[in-house]
Amino acid sequence: MSALSNSASPAPPSLFDGRILISALRDAVLKLNPLQLVRNPVIFVTEVVAALVTILWVRELATGGGNPGFSGQIAAWLWFTVLFATFAEAVAEGRGKAQADALRKTRSEAVAKRLRTPADHASFARIAASELKLGDHVLVEAGDLIPGDGEIVEGLASVNESAITGESAPVIRESGGDRSAVTGGTMVISDWIVVKITAAPGSTFIDRMIALVEGAERQKTPNELALSILLSGMTLIFLIAVVTLYGLAGYSQTVLSVVVLVALLVTLIPTTIGGLLSAIGIAGMDRLIRFNVIATSGRAVEAAGDVDTLLLDKTGTITFGNRMASEFLPVPGVAAAELANAVLLASLADETAEGRSIVALAASDYGLKEPDLGAKNPTFIPFAAQTRLSGIDIEGRSIRKGAIDSILKLVGLAASEAPPAFRQAVERVARTGGTPLGVCENGRLLGVVHLKDVVKPGIKERFAELRAMGIRTVMVTGDNPITAAAIASEAGVDDFLAEATPEDKLAYIRKEQQGGRLIAMCGDGTNDAPALAQADVGVAMQTGTQAAREAGNMVDLDSSPTKLIEIVGIGKQLLMTRGSLTTFSIANDVAKYFAILPALFIATYPELDALNVMRLASPQSAILSAVIFNALVIVALIPLALKGVPYRPVGASALLRRNLLIYGLGGLVAPFIGIKIIDLAVSALRLA
């Protein structure tokens, strides 16, 4: 197995990168294989027609009959139509392959320190990461690449995950809880960890990510399948109509060749959307990748466009997941700086998240620096479950911090005997959903440290954006209702579900789905896995556990719960792009009727001259111009299919009006202008 080096994520390729275009041209030709093209009925019919016209052209050349110049041009443009359609899909796939190739170039062979026994860290064997097996325990020290996906079973370390997230800031990974999952190819930059391998070589997260980026596992979504059925039905209808025209022409003594009829068929069937349909779907997943979200299902991308309820796990998703010091509350007679100094000293040896946050708060709010205690021979008191206290003894000072009842017991006070200001501070912290931490020195109460599960910055504003998009946010947590209400209010969610078990989350999602709602779930813990699997859109945080990442159908490499704003926007953009180009394609066909049918039958039915609004030069010129326009319009729309129609959070009626005005009216007008210009060129060059 290979692992990623600690380099930044590759930048997404530009819309039309030269290397991608060259590769796409080659792939477009390979996609002409009928066995592959049969998955796209519209373009498959076009290829069959192109082959038929080519055969007729060769026969005319051999026999000297007919009009081989006209037939040859029709055959060429029909082949170009098919080629442009496969080219659109190849460009979309090529952008994903370019990103996967860039990821592969950053890979380097990893060496693993496989422990002979999980408990003996000193005894290990250096082996290639590709030789690791499920369940192996490996030691990873500072400067080592993590050799495979796994769970930390011992230790704590700072990990550089820039190779997969593109973020330069390291993250803390530790055993236990919801921050124990690590990804192969990321680098440990401090301390050490023991990792239990949970993914076999070749099936790691990064391997799956590369496969998904390449689109190897992409399947058509239900919406795509429905649209494909619609386009197939329209193709069949027009096929019957064109065959009927042959009989009508014979009855009216109008001469219509097979070449003219099959060319008419291709210009009338919805080749535009048929040629761009696959590219639209692939480009939707590609846009997610550029937002550092990996979708394992095209259906999930599509469903994201219709999500109306978002469930978010609190710990690690809305909040950082660790209790952190937010303020120091001294009792009367004690200066805030005195309390800050005491609790700083008591926390110097505390390597927990709350201990580090106390040191950080003392430095940021009071300008206190960590003192050099080397010459003072301090005695650090580690936290013990029996006493629920920790602290320091130094130069006659005995400072302790810990649970409120333990601190009161240490100073010899009952809860009712504590100073009123102390009790009020404890109650205020508890009411807001925080955890009060008592502090004393030499048997004297100093005050309270407010520990809280800190809400991630900017999240309230992001939830307001979701609300504006019509998405209801619900926080789910195992906390009690008081704590849950406080966090929900601070985060700005619309509702919350407190004391929620995995079964409760699952039941809530099923109930909402039975009511016709589409549910998105963001989570990072093993207890979120059932809900992530049940949700229509399950977004697992990259920082979460392996179980969560396996259960979701999307993985957010940035671990930002409000990334759903971008995910929903891309989903809506995908649906709008497909709908807009379908509208344009069908409107195109309406315009082509006025271009071709009057020109074909005007000699037999002069009354049709009133419909010949384009005043095309001749029936042959009308047919050739329509076929050329039919091919070129696919090329013209490739950039739009890849970039997508911009999404704006407005009402459905406004979107419909905008769609009809721009793409419906545009689809009607563009062929009249385009076909007329091509007709003038065809006539001037005497091509027909």
C-alpha positions as CSV (number, residue, x, y, z in Angstrom):
1,M,0.0,0.0,0.0
2,S,1.1,3.6,-0.5
3,A,0.4,6.5,1.6
4,L,0.0,10.2,1.0
5,S,2.8,12.5,1.9
6,N,2.1,15.6,3.9
7,S,1.6,18.0,1.1
8,A,-1.3,20.2,0.4
9,S,-4.3,18.9,-1.6
10,P,-3.9,19.5,-5.3
11,A,-5.7,22.5,-6.7
12,P,-8.7,21.6,-8.9
13,P,-7.9,21.6,-12.6
14,S,-9.3,24.5,-14.7
15,L,-12.4,24.1,-16.8
16,F,-10.5,23.4,-20.0
17,D,-7.0,22.3,-19.1
18,G,-5.0,21.4,-22.2
19,R,-3.9,18.0,-20.9
20,I,-7.5,17.2,-19.9
21,L,-8.7,18.2,-23.4
22,I,-6.2,16.0,-25.2
23,S,-7.0,13.0,-22.9
24,A,-10.7,13.7,-23.4
25,L,-10.5,13.7,-27.2
26,R,-8.9,10.2,-27.0
27,D,-11.5,9.0,-24.5
28,A,-14.3,10.5,-26.6
29,V,-13.3,8.3,-29.5
30,L,-13.1,5.2,-27.3
31,K,-16.6,6.0,-26.0
32,L,-18.0,5.6,-29.5
33,N,-18.0,1.8,-28.8
34,P,-21.7,0.9,-29.2
35,L,-21.6,-1.4,-26.2
36,Q,-20.8,1.7,-24.1
37,L,-23.0,4.2,-25.9
38,V,-26.1,2.0,-25.6
39,R,-26.5,3.3,-22.0
40,N,-27.4,6.7,-23.6
41,P,-30.3,5.8,-26.0
42,V,-30.5,9.2,-27.7
43,I,-26.8,9.3,-28.6
44,F,-26.9,5.6,-29.5
45,V,-29.7,6.2,-32.0
46,T,-27.6,9.1,-33.4
47,E,-24.6,6.9,-33.8
48,V,-26.8,4.2,-35.6
49,V,-28.1,6.9,-37.9
50,A,-24.6,8.2,-38.5
51,A,-23.4,4.7,-39.5
52,L,-26.4,4.3,-41.8
53,V,-25.8,7.6,-43.6
54,T,-22.1,6.7,-43.9
55,I,-23.1,3.5,-45.6
56,L,-25.4,5.3,-48.0
57,W,-22.7,7.9,-48.8
58,V,-20.2,5.1,-49.6
59,R,-22.8,3.5,-51.9
60,E,-23.5,6.7,-53.7
61,L,-19.8,7.2,-54.2
62,A,-19.5,3.7,-55.6
63,T,-22.6,3.9,-57.9
64,G,-22.4,7.5,-58.9
65,G,-26.0,8.0,-58.0
66,G,-27.7,10.4,-55.5
67,N,-25.9,13.4,-54.0
68,P,-22.7,12.1,-52.3
69,G,-21.5,15.6,-51.5
70,F,-24.7,16.3,-49.4
71,S,-24.8,12.8,-47.9
72,G,-21.1,13.0,-46.9
73,Q,-21.6,16.3,-45.1
74,I,-24.6,15.0,-43.3
75,A,-22.7,11.8,-42.2
76,A,-19.7,13.9,-41.0
77,W,-21.8,16.2,-38.9
78,L,-23.8,13.3,-37.4
79,W,-20.5,11.7,-36.4
80,F,-19.4,15.1,-34.9
81,T,-22.7,15.2,-32.9
82,V,-21.9,11.8,-31.4
83,L,-18.3,12.7,-30.8
84,F,-19.2,16.0,-29.1
85,A,-21.6,14.2,-26.8
86,T,-18.9,11.7,-25.7
87,F,-16.4,14.5,-25.5
88,A,-18.6,16.3,-22.9
89,E,-18.7,13.2,-20.7
90,A,-14.9,12.6,-21.2
91,V,-14.1,16.2,-20.2
92,A,-16.2,15.8,-17.0
93,E,-14.5,12.5,-16.2
94,G,-11.1,13.8,-17.1
95,R,-11.3,16.6,-14.5
96,G,-11.8,13.9,-11.8
97,K,-9.0,11.7,-13.2
98,A,-6.7,14.7,-13.1
99,Q,-7.3,15.3,-9.5
100,A,-6.8,11.6,-8.7
101,D,-3.5,11.6,-10.7
102,A,-2.4,14.6,-8.7
103,L,-3.2,12.7,-5.5
104,R,-1.2,9.7,-6.7
105,K,1.8,11.9,-7.4
106,T,1.9,12.9,-3.8
107,R,2.1,9.3,-2.6
108,S,5.2,7.8,-1.1
109,E,5.8,4.3,0.2
110,A,5.1,4.1,3.9
111,V,6.9,1.9,6.5
112,A,5.0,0.6,9.4
113,K,6.3,-0.3,12.9
114,R,4.1,-3.3,13.6
115,L,4.1,-4.2,17.3
116,R,4.8,-7.8,18.2
117,T,2.4,-7.5,21.1
118,P,0.0,-4.6,21.5
119,A,1.2,-3.8,25.0
120,D,5.0,-3.8,24.2
121,H,5.9,-0.6,22.5
122,A,9.6,-1.3,22.5
123,S,9.3,-4.5,20.4
124,F,8.2,-3.9,16.8
125,A,9.2,-4.9,13.3
126,R,9.6,-2.5,10.4
127,I,7.6,-3.7,7.4
128,A,6.1,-2.2,4.3
129,A,2.6,-0.7,4.9
130,S,1.3,-3.0,2.1
131,E,2.0,-6.0,4.3
132,L,-0.3,-4.9,7.2
133,K,-3.4,-6.8,7.9
134,L,-6.7,-6.0,9.6
135,G,-6.2,-5.9,13.4
136,D,-2.5,-5.2,13.3
137,H,-1.2,-2.7,15.9
138,V,1.4,-0.2,14.8
139,L,3.4,2.4,16.6
140,V,3.4,5.8,15.0
141,E,5.8,8.4,16.4
142,A,6.6,12.1,15.6
143,G,7.7,12.4,11.9
144,D,6.1,9.1,10.9
145,L,3.4,8.7,8.2
146,I,0.3,6.8,9.5
147,P,0.6,3.6,7.4
148,G,-3.2,2.8,7.1
149,D,-6.7,3.7,8.2
150,G,-7.3,2.8,11.8
151,E,-8.4,3.7,15.3
152,I,-6.1,5.0,18.0
153,V,-6.1,2.5,20.9
154,E,-3.4,4.3,23.0
155,G,-1.8,7.7,23.1
156,L,-2.4,11.2,21.9
157,A,-0.7,13.1,19.1
158,S,-0.9,16.1,16.8
159,V,-1.6,15.0,13.3
160,N,-1.0,16.9,10.0
161,E,-4.0,16.0,7.7
162,S,-3.2,18.6,5.0
163,A,-2.6,15.8,2.5
164,I,-6.3,15.1,2.4
165,T,-8.0,18.3,3.8
166,G,-5.7,20.9,2.4
167,E,-5.7,22.6,5.8
168,S,-2.3,23.4,7.3
169,A,-3.4,23.5,10.9
170,P,-2.7,20.2,12.7
171,V,-5.4,18.4,14.6
172,I,-5.4,16.4,17.9
173,R,-6.1,12.7,17.7
174,E,-6.4,10.6,20.8
175,S,-7.7,7.2,22.0
176,G,-11.3,6.9,23.0
177,G,-14.2,9.1,22.1
178,D,-15.0,10.4,18.6
179,R,-11.5,11.7,17.7
180,S,-9.8,8.4,17.5
181,A,-10.0,7.8,13.7
182,V,-6.9,8.4,11.7
183,T,-6.3,8.2,7.9
184,G,-3.5,6.5,6.2
185,G,-1.0,8.9,4.6
186,T,-1.4,11.7,7.3
187,M,1.6,12.5,9.4
188,V,2.1,12.5,13.2
189,I,4.0,15.7,14.1
190,S,4.2,15.3,17.9
191,D,4.0,12.7,20.5
192,W,3.1,9.1,19.6
193,I,0.0,6.8,19.1
194,V,-0.7,3.2,18.8
195,V,-3.1,2.5,15.9
196,K,-5.2,-0.6,15.2
197,I,-5.5,-1.1,11.5
198,T,-9.1,-1.2,10.4
199,A,-8.8,-1.2,6.6
200,A,-7.1,-3.7,4.4
201,P,-4.4,-2.5,1.9
202,G,-6.2,-1.1,-1.3
203,S,-9.4,-0.3,0.6
204,T,-8.3,2.6,2.7
205,F,-10.2,5.9,2.8
206,I,-7.7,7.5,0.4
207,D,-7.9,4.6,-2.0
208,R,-11.7,4.9,-2.0
209,M,-11.4,8.6,-2.4
210,I,-9.3,8.3,-5.5
211,A,-11.7,5.7,-7.0
212,L,-14.6,8.0,-6.3
213,V,-12.8,11.1,-7.7
214,E,-12.3,9.1,-10.9
215,G,-16.0,8.4,-11.0
216,A,-15.4,4.6,-11.2
217,E,-18.3,3.8,-8.8
218,R,-20.7,6.5,-10.0
219,Q,-24.2,5.2,-10.9
220,K,-27.1,7.0,-12.5
221,T,-29.4,8.7,-10.0
222,P,-33.1,8.1,-10.0
223,N,-33.7,11.5,-11.6
224,E,-31.2,10.7,-14.3
225,L,-32.9,7.4,-15.0
226,A,-36.3,9.1,-15.2
227,L,-35.0,11.7,-17.6
228,S,-33.3,9.0,-19.6
229,I,-36.6,7.1,-19.9
230,L,-38.3,10.4,-21.0
231,L,-35.7,11.1,-23.6
232,S,-35.9,7.5,-24.9
233,G,-39.7,7.9,-25.1
234,M,-39.4,11.1,-27.1
235,T,-36.8,9.5,-29.4
236,L,-39.2,6.6,-30.1
237,I,-42.1,9.1,-30.7
238,F,-40.0,11.1,-33.2
239,L,-38.8,7.8,-34.9
240,I,-42.4,6.9,-35.5
241,A,-43.2,10.4,-36.7
242,V,-40.3,10.4,-39.2
243,V,-41.3,7.0,-40.5
244,T,-44.9,8.4,-40.9
245,L,-43.4,11.3,-42.9
246,Y,-42.0,8.9,-45.4
247,G,-45.4,7.6,-46.1
248,L,-46.9,11.1,-46.2
249,A,-44.2,12.2,-48.7
250,G,-45.0,9.3,-51.0
251,Y,-48.7,10.1,-50.8
252,S,-48.0,13.8,-51.7
253,Q,-45.5,12.9,-54.3
254,T,-42.7,14.7,-52.4
255,V,-39.3,13.2,-52.8
256,L,-37.6,12.5,-49.4
257,S,-34.4,10.5,-49.3
258,V,-33.4,8.2,-46.5
259,V,-30.5,10.6,-45.7
260,V,-32.9,13.5,-45.3
261,L,-35.3,11.6,-43.1
262,V,-32.6,10.2,-40.7
263,A,-31.1,13.7,-40.5
264,L,-34.5,15.1,-39.7
265,L,-34.8,12.4,-36.9
266,V,-31.5,13.4,-35.3
267,T,-32.4,17.1,-35.3
268,L,-35.8,16.5,-33.8
269,I,-34.8,14.1,-31.0
270,P,-33.4,15.7,-27.8
271,T,-29.7,15.2,-28.7
272,T,-28.6,18.3,-26.8
273,I,-29.7,17.2,-23.3
274,G,-28.9,13.6,-24.2
275,G,-25.4,14.5,-25.0
276,L,-24.9,16.5,-21.9
277,L,-26.7,14.4,-19.3
278,S,-23.8,12.3,-18.2
279,A,-21.5,15.3,-18.0
280,I,-23.9,17.2,-15.8
281,G,-24.1,14.4,-13.3
282,I,-20.3,13.8,-13.2
283,A,-19.7,17.6,-12.9
284,G,-22.0,17.7,-9.9
285,M,-19.8,15.3,-8.0
286,D,-16.7,17.0,-9.2
287,R,-18.0,20.4,-7.7
288,L,-18.4,18.6,-4.4
289,I,-14.8,17.4,-4.5
290,R,-13.6,21.0,-5.0
291,F,-15.4,21.8,-1.7
292,N,-13.5,19.0,0.0
293,V,-16.6,16.7,0.2
294,I,-16.4,13.2,-1.2
295,A,-19.7,11.8,-2.3
296,T,-20.0,8.0,-2.5
297,S,-23.4,8.2,-4.3
298,G,-24.6,10.4,-7.1
299,R,-28.1,10.0,-5.6
300,A,-26.9,11.7,-2.4
301,V,-25.8,14.8,-4.4
302,E,-29.1,14.9,-6.1
303,A,-31.1,14.4,-2.9
304,A,-29.1,17.2,-1.3
305,G,-30.9,19.6,-3.6
306,D,-34.2,18.8,-2.0
307,V,-33.2,18.5,1.7
308,D,-35.5,20.3,4.1
309,T,-34.4,19.1,7.5
310,L,-30.8,18.9,8.8
311,L,-29.9,16.9,11.9
312,L,-26.6,17.6,13.6
313,D,-24.9,15.8,16.3
314,K,-23.8,18.3,19.0
315,T,-20.4,17.0,20.2
316,G,-17.7,17.4,17.7
317,T,-20.1,18.7,15.0
318,I,-21.7,21.9,16.4
319,T,-19.2,22.1,19.3
320,F,-15.5,21.3,19.5
321,G,-16.3,18.3,21.7
322,N,-14.1,19.2,24.6
323,R,-14.9,21.2,27.7
324,M,-13.0,24.5,27.5
325,A,-12.5,27.3,30.0
326,S,-14.6,30.3,29.0
327,E,-14.3,32.6,32.2
328,F,-13.0,32.8,35.7
329,L,-15.5,33.8,38.4
330,P,-13.8,34.9,41.6
331,V,-15.6,35.1,45.0
332,P,-15.7,38.5,46.8
333,G,-12.4,39.5,48.2
334,V,-10.4,37.6,45.5
335,A,-9.1,39.5,42.5
336,A,-9.7,37.9,39.1
337,A,-6.0,38.0,38.4
338,E,-5.3,36.1,41.6
339,L,-7.8,33.3,40.7
340,A,-6.3,33.2,37.1
341,N,-2.8,32.9,38.5
342,A,-3.7,30.1,40.9
343,V,-5.7,28.0,38.4
344,L,-2.9,28.5,35.8
345,L,-0.4,27.0,38.3
346,A,-2.8,24.1,39.1
347,S,-3.1,23.4,35.3
348,L,0.5,23.4,34.2
349,A,0.8,19.6,34.3
350,D,-2.8,19.0,33.1
351,E,-2.5,17.8,29.5
352,T,-6.3,17.3,29.1
353,A,-8.2,19.6,26.7
354,E,-9.7,21.5,29.7
355,G,-6.3,21.9,31.4
356,R,-4.8,23.4,28.2
357,S,-7.8,25.7,27.7
358,I,-7.3,27.1,31.3
359,V,-3.7,27.9,30.5
360,A,-4.8,29.5,27.2
361,L,-7.5,31.6,28.8
362,A,-5.1,32.9,31.5
363,A,-2.7,33.9,28.8
364,S,-5.3,35.6,26.5
365,D,-7.5,37.4,29.1
366,Y,-4.9,38.2,31.8
367,G,-1.6,38.2,30.0
368,L,-0.2,35.5,32.2
369,K,2.7,33.4,31.0
370,E,3.7,29.9,32.0
371,P,6.3,30.3,34.8
372,D,9.5,28.5,34.9
373,L,9.2,26.3,38.0
374,G,12.4,24.2,37.6
375,A,14.1,25.7,40.6
376,K,11.1,25.7,42.9
377,N,10.7,21.9,43.1
378,P,6.9,21.9,42.6
379,T,4.8,18.8,43.4
380,F,2.1,18.2,40.8
381,I,-1.0,16.4,42.0
382,P,-2.5,14.5,39.1
383,F,-6.3,14.1,38.8
384,A,-7.6,11.0,40.5
385,A,-11.1,9.5,40.1
386,Q,-11.3,9.0,43.9
387,T,-10.7,12.6,44.9
388,R,-11.8,14.3,41.6
389,L,-9.1,16.9,42.3
390,S,-5.8,17.9,40.8
391,G,-3.4,20.7,41.5
392,I,0.1,21.8,42.7
393,D,2.1,22.2,45.9
394,I,4.8,24.9,45.6
395,E,6.6,27.1,48.1
396,G,4.0,26.7,50.8
397,R,1.0,27.1,48.5
398,S,-1.4,24.2,48.0
399,I,-3.7,24.9,45.1
400,R,-6.4,22.5,44.0
401,K,-9.1,22.5,41.3
402,G,-11.8,20.0,40.8
403,A,-15.5,19.0,41.2
404,I,-17.5,21.5,43.3
405,D,-18.4,19.0,46.1
406,S,-14.8,17.8,46.3
407,I,-13.5,21.3,46.7
408,L,-16.0,22.2,49.3
409,K,-15.2,19.0,51.2
410,L,-11.5,19.9,51.0
411,V,-12.1,23.3,52.6
412,G,-14.4,21.8,55.2
413,L,-17.7,23.4,54.1
414,A,-21.1,21.9,53.4
415,A,-22.8,23.0,50.2
416,S,-25.2,25.2,52.2
417,E,-22.3,26.8,54.0
418,A,-20.5,28.0,50.9
419,P,-20.4,31.7,50.3
420,P,-23.5,33.0,48.4
421,A,-21.4,34.4,45.6
422,F,-19.8,31.0,45.1
423,R,-23.1,29.2,45.1
424,Q,-24.5,31.7,42.6
425,A,-21.6,31.3,40.3
426,V,-22.0,27.5,40.4
427,E,-25.7,27.8,39.6
428,R,-25.2,30.3,36.8
429,V,-22.7,28.0,35.1
430,A,-25.0,25.0,35.5
431,R,-28.0,26.9,34.1
432,T,-26.1,27.7,30.9
433,G,-25.2,24.1,30.4
434,G,-21.6,24.5,31.5
435,T,-19.5,22.6,34.0
436,P,-18.4,24.5,37.2
437,L,-14.9,23.8,38.4
438,G,-14.0,24.9,41.9
439,V,-10.6,26.4,42.9
440,C,-9.1,26.7,46.4
441,E,-5.7,27.6,47.9
442,N,-4.6,26.5,51.4
443,G,-8.2,25.8,52.4
444,R,-9.6,29.1,51.0
445,L,-12.1,29.3,48.2
446,L,-10.9,31.4,45.3
447,G,-13.8,31.0,42.8
448,V,-15.1,29.0,39.9
449,V,-13.9,28.2,36.4
450,H,-16.6,28.0,33.8
451,L,-16.0,25.0,31.5
452,K,-18.2,24.8,28.5
453,D,-18.5,22.7,25.3
454,V,-17.6,25.6,23.0
455,V,-19.7,26.2,19.9
456,K,-17.7,26.4,16.7
457,P,-17.2,30.0,15.6
458,G,-19.5,31.4,12.9
459,I,-21.9,28.5,13.1
460,K,-24.9,30.6,14.1
461,E,-24.6,32.8,11.0
462,R,-24.3,29.7,8.9
463,F,-27.4,28.2,10.4
464,A,-29.2,31.4,9.6
465,E,-28.2,30.9,5.9
466,L,-29.7,27.4,6.0
467,R,-32.9,28.8,7.4
468,A,-33.0,31.3,4.5
469,M,-32.7,28.3,2.2
470,G,-35.8,26.7,3.8
471,I,-33.8,24.1,5.8
472,R,-34.8,23.4,9.4
473,T,-31.9,22.6,11.7
474,V,-32.2,20.1,14.6
475,M,-29.5,19.5,17.1
476,V,-29.3,15.9,18.6
477,T,-27.4,15.3,21.8
478,G,-27.2,13.0,24.7
479,D,-27.0,16.0,27.1
480,N,-29.8,16.8,29.5
481,P,-32.6,19.2,28.3
482,I,-31.1,22.2,30.2
483,T,-27.6,21.9,28.7
484,A,-29.1,21.1,25.3
485,A,-31.3,24.2,25.3
486,A,-28.4,26.4,26.2
487,I,-26.2,25.0,23.4
488,A,-29.1,25.1,20.9
489,S,-29.8,28.8,21.8
490,E,-26.1,29.7,21.4
491,A,-25.7,27.8,18.1
492,G,-29.0,29.2,16.7
493,V,-30.6,25.9,15.7
494,D,-34.4,25.7,15.2
495,D,-35.0,22.7,17.5
496,F,-33.1,20.1,19.5
497,L,-33.5,16.5,20.6
498,A,-32.0,16.0,24.1
499,E,-30.9,12.8,25.8
500,A,-31.0,11.2,22.4
501,T,-29.9,7.6,22.0
502,P,-28.9,6.1,18.6
503,E,-32.3,4.5,18.5
504,D,-34.0,7.9,19.2
505,K,-32.0,9.5,16.3
506,L,-33.0,6.7,14.0
507,A,-36.7,6.9,15.0
508,Y,-36.8,10.7,14.5
509,I,-35.3,10.4,11.0
510,R,-37.8,7.6,10.0
511,K,-40.7,9.6,11.3
512,E,-39.7,12.7,9.3
513,Q,-39.2,10.6,6.2
514,Q,-42.6,9.1,6.5
515,G,-43.9,12.6,6.5
516,G,-42.4,13.2,3.1
517,R,-39.3,15.1,4.3
518,L,-35.8,14.6,2.9
519,I,-33.4,14.4,5.8
520,A,-29.7,15.2,6.0
521,M,-27.6,14.1,9.0
522,C,-24.2,15.4,10.0
523,G,-22.3,13.4,12.6
524,D,-18.9,12.0,13.5
525,G,-19.3,9.4,16.2
526,T,-20.0,5.7,16.2
527,N,-23.3,6.4,17.8
528,D,-24.3,8.5,14.8
529,A,-23.7,5.6,12.3
530,P,-27.3,4.3,12.2
531,A,-28.7,7.7,11.6
532,L,-26.1,8.5,9.0
533,A,-27.0,5.3,7.1
534,Q,-30.8,6.0,7.3
535,A,-30.7,9.7,6.3
536,D,-31.2,10.6,2.6
537,V,-27.9,12.6,2.8
538,G,-25.5,11.3,5.5
539,V,-22.5,13.6,5.9
540,A,-19.8,12.1,8.1
541,M,-17.0,14.3,9.4
542,Q,-13.5,13.3,8.4
543,T,-12.5,13.7,12.1
544,G,-15.0,11.1,13.1
545,T,-14.8,7.4,13.6
546,Q,-14.4,4.8,10.9
547,A,-18.0,3.6,11.6
548,A,-19.4,7.0,10.9
549,R,-17.4,7.5,7.7
550,E,-18.5,4.0,6.4
551,A,-22.2,4.7,7.2
552,G,-22.5,8.1,5.5
553,N,-22.8,8.7,1.8
554,M,-20.6,11.8,2.0
555,V,-17.4,12.6,3.9
556,D,-16.5,16.2,4.7
557,L,-12.7,16.4,4.7
558,D,-12.9,19.8,6.5
559,S,-15.2,18.5,9.2
560,S,-17.4,21.6,9.1
561,P,-21.1,20.8,9.9
562,T,-22.4,23.8,8.0
563,K,-20.7,22.6,4.8
564,L,-24.2,21.4,4.1
565,I,-24.9,24.9,2.7
566,E,-22.4,24.2,-0.1
567,I,-23.7,20.6,-0.5
568,V,-27.3,21.7,-0.8
569,G,-26.3,24.5,-3.2
570,I,-24.5,22.0,-5.4
571,G,-27.4,19.6,-5.3
572,K,-29.8,22.4,-6.3
573,Q,-27.4,23.5,-8.9
574,L,-27.3,20.0,-10.3
575,L,-31.1,19.7,-10.5
576,M,-31.4,23.3,-12.0
577,T,-28.7,22.6,-14.6
578,R,-30.4,19.4,-15.7
579,G,-33.8,21.1,-15.8
580,S,-32.5,24.2,-17.6
581,L,-30.7,22.3,-20.3
582,T,-33.7,20.0,-20.8
583,T,-35.9,23.1,-21.2
584,F,-33.4,24.5,-23.7
585,S,-33.2,21.2,-25.6
586,I,-36.9,20.8,-26.0
587,A,-37.4,24.4,-27.0
588,N,-34.6,23.9,-29.6
589,D,-36.6,21.1,-31.2
590,V,-39.7,23.4,-31.5
591,A,-37.6,25.9,-33.4
592,K,-36.2,23.2,-35.7
593,Y,-39.7,22.3,-36.8
594,F,-40.1,25.7,-38.3
595,A,-36.7,25.5,-39.9
596,I,-37.0,22.1,-41.6
597,L,-40.6,21.0,-42.1
598,P,-41.7,24.0,-44.2
599,A,-38.5,23.7,-46.3
600,L,-39.2,20.0,-47.0
601,F,-42.8,20.3,-48.1
602,I,-43.1,23.9,-49.4
603,A,-42.9,22.7,-53.0
604,T,-45.9,20.3,-52.5
605,Y,-47.8,22.6,-50.1
606,P,-47.1,26.2,-51.0
607,E,-49.3,27.3,-48.0
608,L,-46.4,26.2,-45.7
609,D,-44.5,29.2,-47.0
610,A,-46.1,31.2,-44.2
611,L,-44.2,29.1,-41.7
612,N,-40.9,29.4,-43.5
613,V,-40.0,32.4,-41.3
614,M,-36.2,31.8,-41.7
615,R,-36.4,32.0,-45.5
616,L,-33.7,29.3,-45.8
617,A,-32.0,28.9,-49.1
618,S,-33.2,25.4,-50.0
619,P,-34.5,22.1,-48.4
620,Q,-30.9,20.7,-48.6
621,S,-29.5,23.8,-47.0
622,A,-32.2,23.7,-44.3
623,I,-31.4,20.1,-43.4
624,L,-27.6,20.6,-43.4
625,S,-27.8,23.9,-41.4
626,A,-30.0,22.2,-38.8
627,V,-27.7,19.2,-38.5
628,I,-24.6,21.5,-38.1
629,F,-26.4,23.6,-35.5
630,N,-27.5,20.5,-33.7
631,A,-23.8,19.4,-33.3
632,L,-22.3,22.8,-32.5
633,V,-24.9,23.6,-29.8
634,I,-23.6,20.6,-27.7
635,V,-20.1,22.1,-27.8
636,A,-21.4,25.5,-26.9
637,L,-23.2,24.2,-23.8
638,I,-20.3,22.0,-22.4
639,P,-19.0,24.8,-20.2
640,L,-22.4,25.4,-18.8
641,A,-22.9,21.7,-18.1
642,L,-19.6,21.5,-16.3
643,K,-19.9,24.8,-14.3
644,G,-23.6,24.4,-13.6
645,V,-26.5,26.9,-13.6
646,P,-26.0,29.4,-10.7
647,Y,-28.3,28.7,-7.8
648,R,-30.0,31.6,-6.0
649,P,-32.2,31.0,-2.9
650,V,-35.5,32.3,-4.3
651,G,-39.0,30.8,-4.5
652,A,-40.0,28.0,-6.8
653,S,-42.2,30.2,-8.9
654,A,-39.4,32.7,-9.4
655,L,-37.1,29.9,-10.4
656,L,-39.6,28.6,-12.9
657,R,-40.1,32.0,-14.5
658,R,-36.4,32.5,-14.7
659,N,-35.9,29.1,-16.2
660,L,-38.6,29.6,-18.9
661,L,-37.5,33.1,-19.7
662,I,-33.7,32.4,-20.1
663,Y,-33.6,28.7,-21.2
664,G,-37.1,28.3,-22.7
665,L,-37.1,31.5,-24.6
666,G,-33.4,31.2,-25.3
667,G,-33.9,27.7,-26.6
668,L,-36.5,29.0,-29.0
669,V,-34.6,32.0,-30.3
670,A,-31.1,30.5,-30.5
671,P,-31.9,28.0,-33.3
672,F,-33.6,30.6,-35.4
673,I,-30.5,32.8,-35.3
674,G,-28.0,30.0,-35.4
675,I,-29.6,28.0,-38.2
676,K,-30.1,31.2,-40.3
677,I,-26.4,32.2,-39.9
678,I,-25.2,28.7,-40.8
679,D,-27.6,28.6,-43.8
680,L,-26.1,31.9,-45.1
681,A,-22.6,30.3,-44.8
682,V,-23.7,27.1,-46.4
683,S,-25.2,29.0,-49.3
684,A,-22.2,31.3,-49.7
685,L,-19.8,28.3,-49.8
686,R,-22.2,26.3,-52.1
687,L,-22.1,23.3,-49.7
688,A,-25.8,22.4,-50.5
